[in-house]
């Protein structure tokens, strides 16, 4: 067994033992500590860095593609809502 396999198995066992609520709580706690330590502007800075990296690696077409996917999803939801109101 490799080290990464052992890590995955350990992570899966822990997840089953503690559940999603546990991980949600510790994630929130970590986020609050990060916000206190670095300030809320930190998130804007790292988001911009990440966006610039994605743009550089995948090109601006990536954002066009995901924008269209999101727009199609909204269009379907609006149509479904209109049908529900008519019924």
N, C-alpha and C positions, 0 to 999 in steps of 0.2 A: 504494500500500500504506500502510495506517495504521500508526501506531507500535505499537498493540496487536497487529496482524497480524504485524508484524515480530518482536515479542517472542515471540509464540506459535511462529512458525516457528523462531526461534533456540532456544527451549526444547525443542522437539521434536527438533531436530538434536542438541542436547547430550544429551538423554535417550537417544537411540539410540547415541551415541558412548560414554557412560559406563556405562549400565545401572543396574538397580534397586539392586544391591549398593552402588554408589558413593553413590547418594542416601541409602540407608539409613545408611551410615557417617557421612556428613556431618550427617544429621539427628540421629543419636545424639550426635555430638560437640557439636552446638549445644545439645541438651537437657542434656548434662552441664555445659556452661559456664553455662547458665541456672540450673541447680540449684545450682551452686557460688556463683554471683553473688547469687541471690535467696533461696536456701534452699528446702527442700521444701515449706514452708507456702505458698509463692507459688502453687503449682499448685492447692492447695485454694482459695485466695482467688479466683483467676481462674476456676476451675470454678464456684464459687458465683455469681460475677458473671454468667457466661455463662448458667447455669441460670436465674437470676432474669430476665435479659433475654429468654430464650426464653419463659418463663412469662408475662411481661408482653406480649410481641408475639403469641404463638400461643395463649396461654391454657393452663390446666391440662389441658384435653382432649387437648392434644398428648401429654403424658406418659401419659395413659390409653391413647391410641391406640398408642403405641410399646410400652407395657408389654404390651398384649394381643398385639401382633405377636410380641414376644419369647416370651411364654407359649405361644403356638400353636406356635412353632418348637420349643421345648423339648418340648412334648407330642408332636409328630411324631417327634422324635429318640428319646424314651423308647419310643414304640410300635415304632419301627424296631429299637431295641435288644432289646426283648422278642421280636420276631419272629425276630431273628438267633439268639437263645439257644435258642428252641424248635426251630429247624431242625437 
